[in-house]
């Protein structure tokens, strides 16, 4: 663990990432459990596509939770990996927003949280100094 004082933004990111992981797992489980009904409701989306979406959401969410645990170390490698995962969250969120009408709110929230985390990771001087 770094001897540097952890910036408020990094603490906020950690909390956001845990929340995002919980929502991502819940959304993925919901889509997998309800894929039959969603496929009937959304005639242009197959059950297999919904299954893949649910699995992808769960995998990315679990990785996000694990990274949240490692963020406080001050490692630039963890910071970069979190940024990459947030880009995946953003992509999955946009996919849900556009392609899955039943998951639009979850997709919107996932995309917005990813953008906030990216800003807090790279948009503040405190954060840049912490990871220097």
DAQUINOR-V13511 format. One record per pair of residues at least 4 apart in sequence whose C-alpha atoms are under 7 Angstrom apart, sorted by the first residue. I is the first residue (numbers start at 1). GAP is how many residues later the second one is. D is the distance in whole Angstrom. If there is no record, write none. Layout:
i=I gap=GAP d=D
i=I gap=GAP d=D
This chain:
i=1 gap=72 d=5
i=2 gap=71 d=6
i=2 gap=72 d=6
i=4 gap=126 d=7
i=6 gap=4 d=7
i=7 gap=4 d=7
i=7 gap=119 d=6
i=7 gap=120 d=6
i=8 gap=4 d=6
i=9 gap=4 d=6
i=9 gap=111 d=6
i=10 gap=4 d=6
i=10 gap=117 d=7
i=11 gap=4 d=6
i=12 gap=4 d=6
i=13 gap=4 d=6
i=13 gap=104 d=6
i=13 gap=107 d=7
i=14 gap=4 d=6
i=14 gap=54 d=5
i=15 gap=4 d=6
i=16 gap=4 d=6
i=17 gap=4 d=6
i=17 gap=47 d=6
i=17 gap=48 d=6
i=17 gap=51 d=6
i=18 gap=4 d=6
i=18 gap=47 d=5
i=18 gap=50 d=7
i=19 gap=4 d=6
i=20 gap=4 d=6
i=20 gap=41 d=7
i=20 gap=90 d=7
i=21 gap=4 d=6
i=21 gap=40 d=4
i=21 gap=41 d=6
i=21 gap=43 d=6
i=21 gap=44 d=5
i=22 gap=4 d=6
i=23 gap=4 d=6
i=24 gap=4 d=6
i=24 gap=33 d=6
i=24 gap=34 d=6
i=24 gap=37 d=5
i=25 gap=4 d=6
i=25 gap=32 d=7
i=25 gap=33 d=5
i=25 gap=36 d=6
i=26 gap=4 d=6
i=27 gap=4 d=6
i=28 gap=4 d=6
i=28 gap=26 d=4
i=28 gap=27 d=6
i=28 gap=29 d=5
i=28 gap=30 d=5
i=29 gap=4 d=6
i=29 gap=25 d=6
i=30 gap=4 d=6
i=31 gap=4 d=5
i=31 gap=19 d=6
i=31 gap=23 d=5
i=32 gap=18 d=7
i=32 gap=19 d=5
i=32 gap=22 d=5
i=34 gap=4 d=6
i=35 gap=4 d=6
i=35 gap=12 d=6
i=35 gap=15 d=6
i=35 gap=16 d=7
i=36 gap=4 d=6
i=36 gap=11 d=6
i=37 gap=4 d=6
i=38 gap=4 d=6
i=39 gap=4 d=6
i=39 gap=6 d=6
i=39 gap=7 d=6
i=39 gap=8 d=5
i=45 gap=4 d=7
i=46 gap=4 d=6
i=47 gap=4 d=6
i=48 gap=4 d=6
i=49 gap=4 d=6
i=50 gap=4 d=6
i=51 gap=4 d=6
i=52 gap=4 d=6
i=53 gap=4 d=6
i=54 gap=4 d=6
i=55 gap=4 d=6
i=56 gap=4 d=6
i=57 gap=4 d=6
i=58 gap=4 d=6
i=59 gap=4 d=6
i=60 gap=4 d=6
i=61 gap=4 d=6
i=62 gap=4 d=6
i=63 gap=4 d=6
i=64 gap=4 d=6
i=64 gap=21 d=7
i=65 gap=4 d=7
i=66 gap=4 d=7
i=67 gap=4 d=6
i=67 gap=15 d=7
i=70 gap=8 d=7
i=71 gap=7 d=6
i=71 gap=8 d=7
i=74 gap=56 d=6
i=74 gap=57 d=5
i=75 gap=4 d=6
i=75 gap=56 d=6
i=76 gap=4 d=6
i=76 gap=55 d=6
i=77 gap=4 d=6
i=78 gap=4 d=6
i=79 gap=4 d=6
i=80 gap=4 d=6
i=81 gap=4 d=6
i=82 gap=4 d=6
i=83 gap=4 d=6
i=83 gap=35 d=6
i=84 gap=4 d=7
i=85 gap=4 d=6
i=86 gap=4 d=6
i=86 gap=28 d=5
i=86 gap=32 d=7
i=87 gap=4 d=6
i=88 gap=4 d=6
i=89 gap=4 d=6
i=89 gap=21 d=6
i=89 gap=22 d=6
i=89 gap=25 d=6
i=90 gap=4 d=6
i=90 gap=20 d=7
i=90 gap=21 d=4
i=90 gap=24 d=6
i=91 gap=4 d=6
i=92 gap=4 d=6
i=93 gap=4 d=6
i=93 gap=14 d=4
i=93 gap=15 d=6
i=93 gap=17 d=5
i=93 gap=18 d=5
i=94 gap=4 d=6
i=94 gap=13 d=6
i=94 gap=14 d=7
i=94 gap=17 d=6
i=95 gap=4 d=6
i=96 gap=4 d=5
i=96 gap=7 d=6
i=96 gap=8 d=6
i=96 gap=11 d=5
i=97 gap=4 d=7
i=97 gap=6 d=7
i=97 gap=7 d=4
i=97 gap=10 d=5
i=97 gap=11 d=6
i=100 gap=4 d=6
i=103 gap=4 d=6
i=104 gap=4 d=6
i=105 gap=4 d=6
i=106 gap=4 d=6
i=107 gap=4 d=6
i=108 gap=4 d=6
i=109 gap=4 d=6
i=110 gap=4 d=6
i=111 gap=4 d=6
i=112 gap=4 d=6
i=113 gap=4 d=6
i=114 gap=4 d=6
i=115 gap=4 d=6
i=116 gap=4 d=6
i=117 gap=4 d=6
i=118 gap=4 d=6
i=119 gap=4 d=5
i=120 gap=4 d=6
i=121 gap=6 d=6
i=122 gap=5 d=7
i=122 gap=6 d=6
i=124 gap=4 d=6
i=125 gap=4 d=6
i=126 gap=4 d=6
i=127 gap=4 d=6
i=128 gap=4 d=6
